[in-house]
C-alpha cells in the first residue's frame, strides 16, 4: 500500500518537500505519494478531506491554527 503525504499552504509551489521525501522513500524502498496542496485556513477542511493522508505537513501558522480547530 502506498503511503500518502502532503504539504499544504499558500504559496506552496516553491516547496521542495515532495522531491526530498520521494527521494528518501525511494532510497528506503518505501512506496510514497507526496503532493503539494494549495490551500489556506479558510479552505483547510475542504482541501484535505477528499483524501486520507498518512502524514500532512502544515508549514504556515494560519493553516496550523485552523487545523487545531
C-alpha positions in Angstrom: 0.0 0.0 0.0 1.3 3.5 -0.9 1.6 6.0 1.9 0.1 9.4 1.1 1.8 12.5 2.3 1.1 16.2 1.5 2.3 19.6 2.3 -0.4 22.3 2.4 0.0 26.1 2.2 -0.3 29.3 0.2 2.1 29.8 -1.5 3.1 26.2 -2.0 4.6 26.0 -5.5 8.1 26.6 -4.2 8.1 23.7 -1.7 10.8 21.1 -2.2 9.2 18.7 0.3 7.7 16.4 -2.3 11.1 15.9 -4.1 13.0 15.5 -0.9 10.6 12.9 0.6 10.2 10.9 -2.6 14.0 10.6 -2.9 14.3 9.4 0.7 11.4 7.0 0.3 13.0 5.6 -2.9 16.3 5.0 -1.1 14.5 3.2 1.7 12.3 1.1 -0.7 9.0 2.8 0.5 6.1 3.4 -1.7 5.2 7.1 -1.2 2.9 9.7 -2.8 3.8 13.2 -1.7 1.7 16.1 -3.0 1.6 19.9 -2.7 -1.9 21.2 -1.9 -2.7 24.9 -2.4 -4.9 26.0 0.5 -5.3 28.3 3.4 -7.2 28.5 6.7 -10.5 29.3 5.1 -10.5 26.2 2.9 -8.4 23.8 5.0 -11.1 21.2 5.7 -12.2 21.1 2.1 -8.6 20.8 0.9 -7.7 17.8 3.0 -11.0 15.9 3.3 -11.1 14.2 -0.1 -8.0 12.0 0.6 -6.9 10.2 3.6 -3.2 11.1 4.3 -0.6 9.2 6.2 1.1 12.5 7.1 0.1 16.1 6.4 2.7 18.9 6.8 1.3 22.3 7.8 4.2 24.8 7.3 2.4 28.0 8.0 1.0 29.4 11.2 -2.5 30.3 9.9 -3.1 26.8 8.5 -1.7 25.2 11.7 -4.1 27.2 13.8 -7.0 26.2 11.5 -6.1 22.5 11.7 -6.1 22.6 15.5 -9.7 23.9 15.5 
